[in-house]
Amino acid sequence: MTPRPELPESEPPVASMGATGAESASVAARRVRAVARRLSAVAAMLALAGGACVLPGNVTRAQREMAAGDLEGAREILERERDQHPRSADVRVALGEVYYRIARDALDRERDEARYLDYLERSVGEFVTAVELDPRDDRPHFFLAVMDTYRGDVREALRGFALVRRLRPSGVAYTNIAETFVYLGKLDTAQEWNDLGLRKGAPYGAVLFNDMLIAWRAGDLPQARRSFANLRDGHPDMLRTINAAPLPETPRRFEDFAGYCCRSPACGPYLEDACRELSLEVQQRELSEEAVRRELVIEMEKQRRLRDVYEQHKELEIEIEREPAER
């Protein structure tokens, strides 16, 4: 996920879903370091947890470990922080992201369903707990929507990103919705939301990333390549992750980026026709029937807990609203 504009330290950051979104980058990627810097500002706030204050240095150190690719090191640090400060939403969100990254690696790289489901459940649990601790915090809602995108439930992801927009109507919230409409194949609607994002202050790199996806899916490869070249030269951080998962290396050509997208279960299945136009194989998420059932159980428990939160906080007018109007 690419971080968006610098935000006041008193406010949680909104990340972009694309290249997210999107939430995290390759081992040496500047993009993840940028995420860590922004999340560190949040972690620097004194959050009461179990009657004591979280040590911001520990959260920051964990995020640096994650940025360097040491997910296990980050996990160990954050699990200790969570055990000591269970009411810290900052720790819960940071740990949820680490668990999500571990779950993705388990399925995408290791083909280990049991480990994937274990860490998927842990990740969802941390984000939902963060919502329970602070229903106004847009960060856990954002990551839950990113996870819905990865799982293939784009409609649910769209509702999640719409909720993020209600909680923090930043320009990036609009470009995240635009990217989701690209995955749904509704390119005119995606373009409208992307233009709205630009007018509302989204960084140009986020807008340009969506322009590239829109052109690619529409079959306009020359325009997609031009947008890619502009991203590579002016906004390279946008090209270092897909749906919060780091790429092995920064792509130098549009075809390199397209290859990574098509081989990623978080991207390729949504752009299947576009991938085939480039003679690129699409990697689907491959789960056994038992794993699919387990995912459904995890999703049902998530929805149950979220409904309880919304029932208890009706004054906040937080609800999973209908998808944004297709104007």
C-alpha positions in Angstrom: 0.0 0.0 0.0 1.2 3.4 -0.8 0.9 6.0 1.9 -0.9 9.1 1.0 -0.3 12.8 2.0 1.3 13.5 5.3 -1.3 13.8 7.9 -1.4 15.6 11.3 0.1 13.3 14.0 -3.3 13.3 15.8 -5.0 11.6 12.9 -4.5 8.1 11.6 -3.2 7.7 8.1 -5.2 6.7 5.1 -3.3 4.5 2.7 -3.9 3.7 -0.9 -5.0 0.2 -1.9 -3.2 0.1 -5.1 0.4 -0.9 -5.7 -2.2 -0.4 -1.2 -4.6 0.9 -1.6 -4.8 0.2 -0.7 -1.6 -0.7 3.9 4.1 -2.6 3.0 6.5 -3.1 0.3 9.5 -5.2 -0.8 12.5 -5.8 1.4 14.3 -2.7 0.3 11.4 -0.7 -0.9 11.2 3.0 -0.1 7.5 2.6 -0.1 7.3 0.4 3.0 9.7 2.7 4.7 7.3 5.5 4.0 4.5 3.5 5.4 6.5 2.9 8.5 7.3 6.6 8.9 3.7 7.5 8.7 2.5 4.8 11.0 5.3 5.7 13.4 3.7 9.1 13.8 0.5 7.4 14.9 2.4 5.1 17.2 4.1 8.1 18.8 0.8 9.1 20.3 0.4 7.9 23.9 -2.4 5.3 23.7 -3.7 4.0 27.0 -3.5 0.3 27.1 -4.3 -1.8 30.1 -3.6 1.2 32.4 -0.2 1.9 30.9 1.1 3.8 27.8 2.4 1.9 24.8 6.1 2.6 24.2 6.1 4.2 20.7 9.6 3.1 20.1 8.6 -0.6 20.2 5.8 -0.1 17.7 8.1 1.9 15.5 10.8 -0.8 15.8 8.3 -3.5 14.8 7.2 -1.5 11.7 10.9 -1.1 10.7 11.3 -4.9 11.0 8.3 -5.3 8.7 9.6 -2.8 6.3 12.9 -4.8 6.2 11.0 -8.0 5.5 11.4 -9.5 8.9 7.7 -10.3 9.5 8.5 -12.8 12.3 10.6 -10.2 14.2 7.8 -7.6 13.8 5.3 -10.2 15.0 7.2 -11.0 18.2 7.6 -7.4 19.1 4.0 -6.5 18.5 2.6 -9.6 20.3 4.6 -8.6 23.4 3.2 -5.1 23.1 -0.3 -6.4 22.6 0.0 -8.6 25.7 1.1 -5.7 27.8 -1.2 -3.1 26.3 -4.3 -5.0 25.0 -6.4 -1.8 24.6 -4.0 -0.1 22.2 -5.7 0.3 18.8 -2.3 1.3 17.3 -0.7 -2.0 18.3 -3.7 -4.0 17.2 -3.7 -2.4 13.7 0.1 -2.8 13.3 -0.1 -6.5 14.4 -3.1 -7.1 12.1 -1.1 -5.9 9.2 1.8 -8.2 10.1 -0.5 -11.1 10.4 -2.1 -10.3 7.0 1.3 -10.2 5.4 2.2 -13.6 6.9 -1.1 -15.0 5.8 -0.5 -13.8 2.2 3.0 -15.3 2.1 1.7 -18.6 3.5 -0.8 -19.0 0.7 0.8 -17.2 -2.3 4.4 -18.4 -1.8 4.3 -21.4 0.5 0.9 -22.9 -0.5 0.4 -23.7 3.2 -3.4 -23.5 3.7 -3.3 -24.2 7.4 -0.8 -21.4 8.1 -2.8 -19.1 5.8 -6.1 -19.7 7.7 -4.4 -19.4 11.1 -2.9 -16.0 10.3 -6.0 -14.8 8.3 -8.1 -15.4 11.4 -5.5 -13.7 13.6 -5.4 -10.7 11.3 -9.1 -10.3 11.1 -9.3 -10.6 14.9 -6.8 -7.8 15.5 -8.5 -5.5 13.1 -12.0 -6.1 14.5 -10.7 -5.6 18.0 -9.2 -2.3 16.9 -12.7 -1.4 15.6 -14.2 -2.4 18.9 -11.6 -0.2 20.7 -12.2 2.9 18.5 -15.1 2.6 16.0 -14.1 6.0 14.5 -10.6 4.8 13.4 -10.6 4.3 9.7 -7.5 2.2 9.6 -8.9 -1.2 10.6 -11.8 -0.8 8.2 -9.3 0.0 5.4 -7.3 -3.2 6.1 -10.5 -5.3 6.3 -11.5 -4.0 2.9 -8.0 -4.8 1.5 -8.4 -8.3 2.8 -11.8 -8.6 1.2 -10.2 -7.7 -2.1 -7.6 -10.4 -1.6 -10.3 -13.0 -0.8 -12.2 -12.1 -4.0 -15.1 -10.4 -2.3 -14.9 -7.1 -4.2 -18.5 -6.1 -3.4 -17.8 -6.4 0.3 -14.5 -4.5 -0.2 -16.3 -1.7 -1.9 -18.7 -1.4 1.1 -15.6 -1.3 3.3 -13.9 1.4 1.3 -17.2 3.4 1.3 -17.2 3.2 5.1 -13.6 4.4 5.2 -14.6 7.4 3.0 -17.4 8.2 5.5 -15.0 8.1 8.4 -12.2 10.1 6.6 -13.3 11.6 3.3 -9.8 12.2 1.9 -8.9 12.1 -1.7 -7.2 8.7 -1.3 -10.5 7.3 0.0 -12.0 8.2 -3.4 -9.1 6.7 -5.4 -9.4 3.5 -3.4 -13.0 3.2 -4.5 -12.0 4.0 -8.0 -9.6 1.2 -8.1 -12.2 -1.2 -6.8 -14.5 -0.2 -9.6 -11.7 -1.1 -12.0 -11.7 -4.6 -10.6 -15.4 -4.7 -11.0 -15.0 -3.8 -14.7 -17.0 -0.5 -14.3 -14.5 1.7 -16.0 -16.6 4.9 -16.5 -17.6 4.8 -12.8 -13.9 4.2 -11.8 -12.9 7.2 -13.9 -15.5 9.4 -12.2 -14.3 8.4 -8.7 -10.7 8.8 -9.7 -11.4 12.4 -11.0 -13.2 13.1 -7.7 -10.1 11.9 -5.8 -7.9 14.2 -7.7 -10.2 17.2 -7.0 -10.3 16.2 -3.3 -6.5 16.2 -3.0 -5.3 12.7 -3.7 -1.7 12.5 -4.6 -1.2 12.5 -8.4 0.6 9.1 -8.2 -2.6 7.5 -6.8 -4.7 8.9 -9.6 -2.1 8.0 -12.2 -2.0 4.4 -11.0 -5.7 4.1 -11.5 -5.4 5.8 -14.9 -3.0 3.0 -15.9 -5.3 0.3 -14.7 -8.3 1.8 -16.5 -6.4 2.1 -19.7 -5.0 -1.4 -19.5 -8.4 -2.9 -18.8 -10.0 -0.9 -21.6 -7.4 -2.3 -24.0 -5.5 1.0 -24.5 -2.0 -0.4 -24.1 -0.2 2.7 -25.4 -1.9 4.9 -22.8 -1.3 2.3 -20.1 2.4 2.3 -20.9 2.5 6.1 -20.9 0.9 6.1 -17.4 3.3 3.5 -16.2 6.3 5.5 -17.5 5.1 8.6 -15.6 4.7 6.5 -12.5 8.1 4.9 -12.8 9.8 8.3 -13.3 7.8 10.4 -10.9 6.0 8.1 -8.4 7.9 4.9 -8.2 6.6 4.0 -4.8 3.2 3.4 -6.4 4.7 0.4 -8.3 6.2 -1.5 -5.4 3.2 -3.3 -3.9 0.0 -4.9 -5.1 -2.9 -5.0 -2.5 -0.4 -4.4 0.3 1.9 -7.3 -0.8 5.4 -6.3 -1.8 6.7 -7.1 -5.3 10.0 -8.9 -5.6 11.5 -5.9 -7.3 10.4 -2.6 -8.7 9.1 -3.1 -12.3 11.0 -1.2 -15.0 8.6 -1.8 -17.8 4.8 -1.9 -18.0 5.0 -5.5 -19.0 7.0 -6.3 -15.9 4.3 -4.7 -13.7 1.5 -6.5 -15.7 3.3 -9.8 -15.2 3.4 -9.3 -11.4 -0.3 -8.3 -11.4 -1.4 -11.3 -13.5 0.6 -13.7 -11.3 -0.9 -12.2 -8.1 -4.2 -13.7 -6.9 -4.9 -10.2 -5.5 -4.8 -8.6 -9.0 -4.7 -11.0 -11.9 -8.2 -12.5 -11.5 -9.7 -9.0 -11.7 -7.9 -8.2 -15.0 -8.1 -11.6 -16.6 -9.0 -10.4 -20.1 -6.3 -7.7 -20.0 -3.7 -10.2 -18.9 -4.7 -12.5 -21.8 -4.2 -9.7 -24.2 -0.6 -9.7 -23.2 -0.4 -13.5 -23.3 0.1 -13.5 -19.5 -1.1 -16.4 -17.3 -3.4 -15.5 -14.5 -2.8 -16.9 -11.0 -6.1 -17.7 -9.3 -6.4 -18.2 -5.5 -6.4 -22.0 -5.0 -8.1 -23.3 -1.9 -9.5 -26.6 -0.9 -13.2 -26.9 -0.2 -12.4 -27.2 3.5 -10.3 -24.0 3.4 -13.1 -22.1 1.6 -15.5 -23.2 4.4 -13.1 -22.1 7.0 -12.8 -18.7 5.3 -16.5 -18.4 5.4 -16.6 -19.1 9.2 -14.0 -16.4 9.8 -16.0 -14.0 7.7 -19.2 -14.7 9.5 -17.6 -14.2 12.9 -16.1 -10.9 11.6 -19.5 -9.7 10.5 -21.1 -10.7 13.8 -18.6 -8.7 15.8 -18.9 -5.7 13.6 -22.7 -5.7 13.8 -22.3 -5.6 17.6 -20.1 -2.6 17.4 -22.4 -0.7 15.1 -25.4 -1.5 17.3 -23.6 -0.1 20.3 -22.4 3.0 18.5 -25.5 4.2 16.5 -24.7 7.8 17.5 -21.6 7.5 15.2 -23.8 6.6 12.2 -21.3 3.9 11.3 -22.8 1.2 9.1 -21.7 -0.7 6.1 -23.5 1.4 3.5 -24.5 0.5 0.0 -21.8 0.7 -2.6 -21.1 4.1 -4.0 -23.5 5.4 -6.6 -22.4 4.4 -10.1 -22.7 7.9 -11.6 
